[in-house]
Amino acid sequence: MGAAIWAAFEARWWLVGLCAIAGGIGYALSGVRWMRSYRGDPAAHSRGESVLLLFVLAVLVIAGAALLLVGAR
């Protein structure tokens, strides 16, 4: 996603499309992987997101917001 955003700012639209295709393929493959894991042990995979994952995502969101604020000046 970061590469696609950068490519959009640089007006490299062919690269935006390529990044979108790569992201879609990665998303689909991770969904297939999760579904196989879930079907193997539904009880272990139905508890929701881990605390570590949520923490990492929160840090990334805060870092992204800080970069946007710094870039806006």
C-alpha positions in Angstrom: 0.0 0.0 0.0 2.8 2.4 0.8 4.4 1.8 -2.6 1.1 2.4 -4.3 0.6 5.7 -2.4 4.1 6.8 -3.3 3.6 5.9 -6.9 0.3 7.9 -7.0 2.1 11.0 -5.7 4.7 10.5 -8.3 2.1 10.0 -11.0 3.3 6.6 -12.0 -0.1 5.1 -12.6 1.2 1.9 -14.1 3.0 1.2 -10.8 -0.2 2.0 -8.8 -2.0 -0.7 -10.8 0.8 -3.2 -10.3 0.8 -2.6 -6.6 -2.9 -3.0 -6.4 -2.7 -6.3 -8.2 0.1 -7.5 -5.9 -1.8 -6.4 -2.8 -5.0 -8.2 -4.0 -3.1 -11.4 -4.6 -1.4 -11.2 -1.2 -4.8 -10.6 0.4 -6.4 -13.5 -1.4 -3.5 -15.9 -0.4 -3.6 -14.8 3.2 -7.4 -15.4 3.3 -6.9 -18.9 1.9 -4.2 -19.6 4.5 -6.4 -18.4 7.3 -9.3 -20.4 6.1 -7.2 -23.6 6.1 -5.9 -22.9 9.6 -9.4 -22.1 10.8 -10.9 -25.3 9.4 -8.1 -27.3 11.1 -8.8 -25.8 14.6 -11.8 -23.5 14.7 -11.7 -22.9 18.5 -8.1 -21.6 18.4 -8.7 -19.2 15.5 -12.1 -17.8 16.5 -10.9 -15.7 19.5 -10.2 -12.5 17.4 -7.0 -10.6 16.8 -4.0 -10.9 19.2 -3.0 -8.1 21.4 0.4 -7.9 19.8 -1.1 -7.5 16.3 -3.4 -4.8 17.5 -0.5 -3.0 19.2 1.6 -3.2 16.0 -1.2 -1.8 13.9 -1.8 1.0 16.4 1.9 2.0 16.2 1.8 2.0 12.4 -1.3 4.2 12.4 0.3 6.7 14.8 3.5 6.7 12.8 1.6 7.2 9.6 -0.4 10.1 11.1 2.8 11.7 12.3 4.3 11.4 8.8 1.3 13.0 7.3 1.4 15.9 9.8 5.2 16.4 9.2 4.7 16.3 5.5 1.8 18.8 5.6 4.1 21.6 6.9 
